[in-house]
Amino acid sequence: LNFVNSTLLVSVGQAQTVTIGAFTPPTTYGGPNSSFSFTASASSGLPVTVAFSPGSPVKSQQTTQGWNVTVVGAGMITITATQAGSDKYAPATTTQSFTVNPATLTITPVSVTRAYNAPNPDFTYAATGFIGSDTAVTTLSGAPVYSTTATTTSNVGMYPIALTQGTLFAQNYTFTLGTGTLTITQAPQTITVGDVKDVPYGSPETISASSSSGLPLQFTTTGPVSAITGTSVISVTPTDIGPVTVMAGQPGNQNYAAGTPVTVSFNAVRAPLNVYATSVSRPVGAANPTFQYSLQTPPTDPVAPPYITGAPDLTTTAAESSPPGTYPIVTSPGTLTAEHYYFVFINGTLTVTSPSSYILTTTPTSLTIPRGATRQLTVTATQVNNYSGAVTLGCLGLPSGTTCSFSPAALTIPPPTNGFQTQPIQGTLTITANGSTAAAKPLDIFRRGTLLAAGFFFVPAALGGLVLLTGRRRFLKSFLAQCGLTLAMLVCVLAGITACGGNSGSKSSQVTTGTSIIQITGSGTPSDGASDLNQSVSLSLTVQ
């Protein structure tokens, strides 16, 4: 089998040209000529096909006259017209391109308003310039970046809101960035006033108030009060009785609007004033004393005195015969009145004590005196159960040769003062011992008392007198015997008289040494409810 080469002759068809008719495309998305028509033809007269570059933002429709085109986006658009050729004509193609620029969207921050001292709000923007049915929702993505010079504490005024593109994007559009305005207005403020109750006359009351702005408040008052104001408090003191109002306001400043004033109302009322019955005591059996009372010291009253008139009634259930114990002293209004006060009556107590008396004491309780010397000590009378009166002092049982005296001779105990016992009353006792000592005789009967000594002499004298009267004729016939008996009788009588006073003379001239217990006595003057008015205290006295 032999293969023989040969030649295939391919002849080229007749050339043809394809022409796209003149048209005016848009230069900008959404601009003029966004919809246009064109024709495409081949010189061969054969039909032509038209295609647009892939992704071209166009919508097209072929008609009998050509093609209707609507540009729906930005970008480069290429139109390709093709005649595929025939057995007579060779294929032919032509293209025509044009560029559609993006449309412009204006992005502007939305102007907003806020109050002073509030945080800046979240800014937003408004977009204008959309083409056709485009919207922000369907077209925009991302977000711009906002900025402003205003801070929370910026003063009232207008501040620019600027923005940059940030991540904001839109197909078929470019952006023009605008500027918005943040307007800061005066902030409102709220005034708050604390609770207020009725205020007693003359008593200062502090009322607190505050404003949300922190600005100082202004206070005004109506009614019978005096006021001392501060930036957030007012101290009011009622000067009379009646209704009172206090209004707190704040006029505002550059950054705060005036606050709505707040008014509180209360009453200036009568103040309490204590009336005290004075507690007293008295001994049993004594009449009730005149009861006394006292008033709580009221505050300074601007009204001319007298602030208080009249007197309360003071009564008790205790009578003179009431037994010891305590009894209320009841107070009641009586004629007591006051313009600015109401009275709080506080009872006292009447204490009926056991019978009154006194106690004697000495300081010291023992005393030593050398012969011929003088010593002093203190005698004290102490009130028992409110005794009052004079106590006359004396001494009993002094040894011979000693004397006593008191200064003063009587101690006067005054009545209690305001229900309190009187302080003990004191006097001075002076005891003097003479210088000589009595002779020590075993049979010294004169030391046994003046009556025994006097009797020693008076008995013989009496017997002699009896003999002289009844038996002178029988026993005394001699005149000389009668004279002798009479003389003896006179001697005995004189000796007896001497014995009666002689012992006293011995006491003044002779002192008995040793230790003895003497009594310091007191004799009180009678008084209501008093008993045991004669009191004494023992004193150990040593004479050396």
C-alpha positions in Angstrom: 0.0 0.0 0.0 1.5 3.3 -1.1 0.7 6.7 0.3 0.9 9.6 -2.0 1.0 13.2 -0.6 -1.4 15.8 -2.1 -2.4 19.4 -1.3 -5.7 20.7 0.1 -6.5 24.2 -1.2 -8.5 26.2 1.4 -9.8 29.4 -0.1 -10.6 32.5 2.3 -14.0 34.0 2.0 -14.6 37.5 1.1 -13.8 39.9 3.9 -16.5 41.8 5.7 -16.6 44.5 8.4 -18.8 44.9 11.5 -19.8 48.3 12.6 -21.3 49.5 15.9 -23.4 52.5 15.4 -22.7 55.8 17.2 -24.1 56.2 20.7 -23.4 58.4 23.7 -22.8 56.4 26.9 -23.0 57.8 30.4 -19.9 59.0 32.1 -21.2 58.6 35.6 -23.3 56.0 37.2 -26.8 57.3 37.2 -25.9 60.3 35.1 -27.3 61.3 31.7 -27.5 58.7 29.0 -27.6 55.9 31.5 -30.0 54.4 29.0 -29.0 54.5 25.4 -29.5 52.5 22.1 -27.0 51.4 19.4 -27.0 49.4 16.3 -24.5 46.9 15.0 -24.3 45.7 11.3 -22.0 43.8 9.0 -21.0 45.0 5.5 -22.0 41.6 4.3 -25.5 42.3 5.4 -25.4 39.2 7.5 -26.8 39.3 11.0 -24.6 40.4 13.9 -24.5 39.2 17.5 -23.7 41.6 20.4 -22.1 40.6 23.7 -21.0 42.7 26.7 -17.8 42.0 28.7 -18.4 39.7 31.6 -19.6 41.5 34.7 -20.5 44.6 32.9 -23.1 46.6 34.9 -25.6 46.7 32.1 -29.0 45.5 31.1 -29.6 45.1 27.4 -32.4 44.1 25.1 -32.2 43.5 21.3 -34.9 45.1 19.2 -35.5 45.2 15.5 -33.7 48.5 15.4 -30.7 47.4 17.5 -30.0 47.1 21.1 -31.4 49.1 24.1 -28.9 49.3 27.0 -29.3 50.6 30.6 -26.2 51.1 32.6 -26.8 49.9 36.2 -23.4 50.3 37.7 -20.0 51.8 37.4 -17.0 50.3 35.7 -15.6 49.6 32.2 -18.1 48.3 29.7 -17.0 46.6 26.5 -19.4 45.9 23.6 -18.4 43.2 21.2 -20.2 42.9 17.9 -19.6 39.7 15.9 -20.5 38.4 12.4 -19.7 34.7 12.4 -19.1 34.6 8.6 -20.5 32.4 5.9 -19.4 30.4 3.0 -18.9 33.6 1.2 -17.7 35.9 4.0 -15.1 35.5 6.5 -16.0 36.1 10.2 -15.6 39.7 11.5 -15.6 41.2 15.0 -15.5 44.7 16.4 -15.4 46.1 20.0 -16.1 49.4 21.6 -15.4 50.3 25.3 -16.3 53.1 27.7 -16.0 53.8 31.4 -18.8 54.7 33.7 -17.5 56.5 36.8 -19.0 55.8 40.3 -21.7 58.2 41.5 -21.0 60.3 44.6 -22.7 59.7 48.0 -22.6 62.5 50.5 -22.1 61.0 54.0 -23.0 63.5 56.7 -23.1 63.0 60.5 -26.6 63.5 61.9 -26.6 66.6 64.0 -27.7 65.8 67.6 -28.4 67.6 70.9 -27.6 66.6 74.4 -27.7 68.2 77.8 -24.6 69.5 79.6 -22.8 67.0 81.7 -24.3 64.1 79.8 -22.2 61.7 77.7 -22.0 62.1 74.0 -24.6 60.0 72.2 -23.8 57.3 69.6 -23.4 59.3 66.4 -25.1 58.2 63.2 -24.8 59.4 59.6 -27.2 60.2 56.7 -26.3 59.2 53.1 -27.7 61.1 50.2 -27.2 60.8 46.4 -28.4 57.2 45.9 -29.2 56.2 42.3 -32.5 54.7 41.4 -33.7 52.1 43.9 -30.4 52.0 45.7 -30.7 52.4 49.5 -28.2 52.4 52.4 -29.4 49.0 53.3 -28.8 47.5 49.9 -25.7 49.5 49.0 -23.6 50.4 52.1 -21.5 48.3 54.3 -19.0 49.0 57.1 -19.1 52.2 59.2 -17.4 55.6 59.3 -15.3 56.8 62.3 -16.7 59.8 64.2 -15.0 62.4 66.3 -15.9 65.6 68.1 -14.1 68.0 70.4 -16.9 68.0 72.9 -16.5 66.1 76.2 -19.0 65.4 79.0 -18.1 68.6 80.8 -17.9 70.9 77.8 -19.9 74.1 78.3 -23.1 74.7 76.6 -22.6 75.4 72.9 -22.2 73.9 69.4 -19.4 71.5 68.5 -18.6 69.9 65.1 -19.1 66.2 64.5 -16.5 65.0 62.0 -16.0 61.6 60.4 -13.6 59.6 58.3 -14.6 56.8 55.9 -13.4 54.1 58.2 -14.7 50.8 56.8 -17.6 52.4 55.0 -18.0 50.9 51.4 -20.5 51.2 48.6 -20.3 49.5 45.2 -20.7 52.0 42.4 -20.2 55.0 44.7 -17.5 57.3 46.0 -18.0 59.4 49.2 -18.1 63.0 50.0 -17.8 63.4 53.8 -19.8 66.2 55.5 -19.8 67.6 59.0 -22.6 67.5 61.6 -23.2 69.5 64.8 -23.4 68.5 68.4 -25.4 71.0 70.3 -25.0 71.0 74.1 -27.9 72.6 75.9 -28.4 73.6 79.6 -29.0 70.6 81.8 -32.1 70.5 83.9 -31.7 70.4 87.7 -33.8 69.0 90.4 -34.1 70.5 93.9 -34.8 68.2 96.8 -35.7 69.3 100.4 -35.6 67.0 103.4 -38.6 66.2 105.6 -39.7 68.9 108.0 -41.9 68.4 111.1 -43.5 71.0 113.2 -40.9 73.0 115.1 -41.3 74.1 118.8 -41.1 77.8 119.6 -37.6 79.0 120.2 -35.9 75.7 119.1 -33.6 76.0 116.0 -34.4 73.5 113.3 -32.0 72.7 110.4 -33.5 71.9 107.0 -31.3 70.3 104.4 -31.8 70.7 100.7 -29.8 69.8 97.6 -29.7 70.4 93.9 -28.7 67.8 91.3 -26.4 70.4 89.8 -24.5 70.9 93.0 -25.0 74.6 92.7 -25.7 76.7 95.9 -29.3 77.0 96.8 -31.2 80.2 97.7 -33.8 80.1 100.5 -36.7 82.3 101.3 -39.1 82.0 104.3 -42.5 83.2 105.2 -44.0 83.1 108.7 -42.7 83.8 112.2 -39.2 82.5 112.0 -35.7 83.9 111.9 -33.3 82.1 109.5 -29.6 81.5 108.9 -28.9 80.2 105.4 -26.1 78.3 103.9 -25.5 76.8 100.5 -27.4 73.6 101.2 -29.0 74.1 104.6 -31.2 76.7 106.4 -31.6 76.9 110.1 -34.9 78.4 111.2 -35.9 79.4 114.8 -39.6 80.1 115.4 -40.2 83.6 116.9 -43.9 83.1 117.4 -46.6 80.6 116.8 -48.0 80.0 113.3 -47.6 78.5 109.8 -44.2 78.7 108.1 -43.0 78.0 104.6 -39.5 77.6 103.3 -38.8 77.7 99.6 -35.5 76.4 98.1 -34.6 77.6 94.6 -31.6 77.6 92.2 -31.5 80.2 89.4 -29.1 78.2 87.2 -26.0 79.3 85.3 -24.4 78.9 81.9 -24.7 75.2 81.9 -27.8 74.6 84.1 -31.3 75.8 83.7 -33.1 77.2 86.7 -34.5 74.6 88.9 -38.1 74.5 89.8 -38.4 75.8 93.4 -39.5 73.4 96.1 -41.6 74.6 99.0 -42.1 72.9 102.4 -44.5 73.9 105.0 -44.7 73.3 108.7 -46.0 74.9 111.9 -44.2 76.8 114.6 -45.9 75.3 117.7 -45.8 75.8 121.4 -42.6 74.5 123.1 -42.7 72.3 126.2 -41.7 73.9 129.4 -41.2 71.7 132.5 -42.8 72.7 135.8 -41.0 71.0 138.7 -42.5 70.6 142.2 -39.7 71.0 144.7 -39.3 67.9 146.8 -39.2 68.6 150.6 -39.3 66.7 153.9 -40.8 67.4 157.3 -41.0 65.4 160.5 -44.0 63.5 161.4 -46.6 65.6 163.1 -45.5 68.8 161.6 -47.6 70.9 159.3 -46.9 70.7 155.6 -44.6 73.4 154.5 -45.5 75.9 151.7 -44.7 74.0 148.6 -42.4 75.6 146.0 -41.9 75.0 142.3 -39.4 75.9 139.6 -39.6 76.3 135.9 -37.3 75.0 133.2 -35.3 78.0 132.0 -36.9 79.0 128.6 -34.9 80.1 125.7 -34.6 83.8 125.0 -38.0 85.1 124.2 -38.2 88.0 121.7 -41.6 88.9 123.0 -41.5 91.4 125.9 -41.9 89.8 129.3 -43.6 88.5 131.2 -43.3 85.4 129.2 -45.1 83.3 131.8 -47.8 84.4 134.3 -49.7 82.9 137.2 -48.7 79.9 139.3 -49.4 76.2 139.4 -51.4 74.5 142.1 -49.3 72.2 144.4 -51.2 69.6 146.5 -50.4 66.5 148.4 -52.4 63.8 150.2 -50.2 64.0 153.3 -51.8 65.6 156.5 -50.1 66.4 159.8 -51.1 63.0 161.2 -49.8 61.1 158.2 -47.3 58.4 159.1 -43.7 58.6 157.9 -43.3 57.8 154.3 -43.2 59.5 150.9 -46.2 61.4 149.4 -46.4 62.9 145.9 -46.5 66.7 145.5 -48.9 67.0 142.6 -48.7 69.9 140.2 -51.6 71.2 138.1 -52.0 74.3 135.9 -53.7 76.5 138.4 -53.4 80.0 136.9 -50.1 79.3 135.1 -50.3 80.5 131.5 -47.8 81.2 128.7 -48.2 82.4 125.1 -45.5 80.3 123.6 -45.3 77.2 125.8 -47.3 74.3 127.0 -46.5 72.9 130.4 -45.2 69.6 131.4 -45.9 69.0 135.1 -43.4 67.0 137.0 -44.4 66.0 140.5 -42.2 66.3 143.5 -42.0 64.2 146.7 -42.9 65.1 150.3 -41.0 62.9 152.6 -42.6 62.6 156.1 -39.7 61.6 158.3 -39.5 59.9 161.7 -39.5 62.3 164.7 -36.7 64.8 164.5 -33.8 65.1 167.0 -30.1 65.6 167.0 -26.9 63.8 167.9 -24.1 65.2 170.1 -20.5 64.1 169.4 -17.1 65.3 170.7 -13.8 65.5 169.0 -11.8 64.0 170.4 -13.7 61.5 172.5 -11.2 61.5 175.4 -9.2 64.3 177.0 -6.2 64.5 179.3 -5.6 67.7 181.4 -2.6 68.4 183.6 -3.4 70.1 186.9 -3.6 73.8 186.5 -4.1 73.5 182.7 -7.0 74.2 180.3 -7.9 72.1 177.3 -10.5 72.5 174.5 -12.4 70.2 172.3 -15.1 70.4 169.7 -18.8 69.6 170.4 -20.9 68.9 167.3 -24.7 68.8 167.0 -25.9 66.9 163.9 -29.4 67.2 162.6 -31.5 64.1 162.6 -34.7 64.0 160.4 -34.6 67.8 159.8 -34.6 68.9 163.5 -34.1 72.6 163.9 -33.8 74.7 167.1 -31.4 75.7 169.9 -29.4 73.1 171.9 -28.2 74.3 175.3 -25.0 72.6 176.3 -23.9 71.5 179.8 -21.6 69.1 181.7 -22.4 66.4 184.3 -20.1 64.3 186.5 -17.1 66.6 186.5 -14.5 65.6 189.0 -13.8 67.9 191.9 -11.5 70.8 191.0 -12.6 71.0 187.3 -14.9 73.4 185.6 -16.4 73.5 182.0 -17.7 76.3 179.8 -19.1 76.4 176.2 -18.7 78.8 173.3 -21.4 79.4 172.3 -23.5 78.3 175.2 -26.1 76.9 172.8 -25.8 75.5 169.3 -28.5 76.6 166.9 -29.5 74.2 164.2 -31.2 75.9 161.3 -34.0 74.3 159.3 -33.1 72.3 156.1 -32.5 74.3 152.9 -34.3 73.1 149.8 -34.9 69.8 151.4 -31.3 69.2 152.2 -30.0 68.5 155.7 -28.2 71.3 157.4 -24.5 70.9 157.9 -23.5 69.9 161.5 -23.1 72.8 163.9 -20.0 73.0 166.1 -19.0 74.7 169.3 -16.0 74.7 171.7 -16.0 73.0 175.1 -13.3 74.4 177.5 -12.4 72.3 180.6 -10.1 73.7 183.3 -8.4 71.7 186.1 -7.2 73.6 189.2 -3.6 73.4 190.4 -3.8 71.8 193.9 -4.6 68.3 194.8 -6.9 67.2 197.7 -5.1 65.5 200.7 -5.5 61.8 200.8 -7.3 61.0 204.3 -8.6 57.6 204.8 -11.5 58.9 206.8 -12.2 62.0 204.8 -15.9 61.8 204.8 -16.2 65.2 203.1 -15.2 63.6 199.9 -18.4 61.6 200.1 -20.6 64.6 199.5 -21.8 67.8 200.9 -24.8 66.4 202.7 -22.8 63.9 204.7 -20.3 66.5 205.7 -23.0 69.0 206.7 -24.9 66.3 208.7 -21.8 65.6 210.7 -22.0 69.1 212.2 -25.8 69.8 212.1 -26.8 66.7 214.0 -24.7 67.5 217.2 -25.9 71.1 217.0 -29.5 70.0 216.8 -29.0 67.6 219.8 -27.4 70.4 221.8 -30.2 72.7 221.0 -32.7 70.1 222.1 -30.9 69.7 225.4 -30.7 73.4 225.9 -34.4 73.8 225.4 -35.7 70.8 227.3 -33.1 70.0 229.9 -31.4 73.1 230.9 -32.8 73.1 234.4 -32.1 69.5 234.8 -28.7 69.1 233.2 -27.4 72.7 232.8 -28.0 74.4 236.1 -24.8 76.3 235.7 -24.9 79.5 233.5 -21.4 78.7 232.3 -22.5 75.3 231.2 -25.3 76.8 229.2 -23.0 79.3 227.7 -20.5 76.5 226.8 -23.2 74.4 225.2 -24.6 77.3 223.3 -21.1 78.1 222.0 -20.6 74.5 221.0 -23.9 74.6 219.1 -22.8 77.7 217.2 -19.5 76.1 216.3 -21.3 73.0 215.0 -23.8 75.1 213.0 -21.0 77.2 211.5 -19.1 74.1 210.7 -22.1 72.6 209.0 -22.7 75.7 207.0 -19.0 75.6 206.1 -19.3 71.9 205.1 -22.2 72.7 202.8 -20.2 75.2 200.9 -16.8 73.8 201.8 -17.0 70.9 199.4 -17.7 73.4 196.6 -14.7 75.4 197.8 -12.7 72.2 197.8 -13.7 71.7 194.2 -12.5 75.1 193.2 -9.3 74.8 195.1 -8.5 71.1 195.1 -8.7 68.7 192.0 -9.1 65.0 192.0 -6.7 63.2 189.7 -7.5 60.1 187.7 -9.8 59.2 184.9 -13.5 59.6 185.0 -16.4 59.5 182.5 -18.3 62.8 182.3 -21.4 63.6 180.3 -21.7 66.4 177.8 -25.4 67.2 177.7 -27.7 69.0 175.3 -31.2 70.3 175.9 -33.1 71.1 172.7 -35.9 73.5 172.2 -39.2 71.9 171.3 -40.4 72.0 167.6 -43.0 70.3 165.5 -42.3 66.6 165.2 -39.3 66.7 167.5 -38.6 64.2 170.3 -35.7 63.0 172.4 -34.6 66.7 172.9 -32.3 65.8 175.8 -29.2 64.2 174.4 -25.7 63.5 175.9 -22.4 62.1 174.9 -19.8 60.5 177.1 -16.3 61.9 177.4 -13.4 60.2 179.0 -11.6 62.9 181.1 -8.2 62.2 182.7 -6.7 64.7 185.2 -3.0 64.3 185.8 
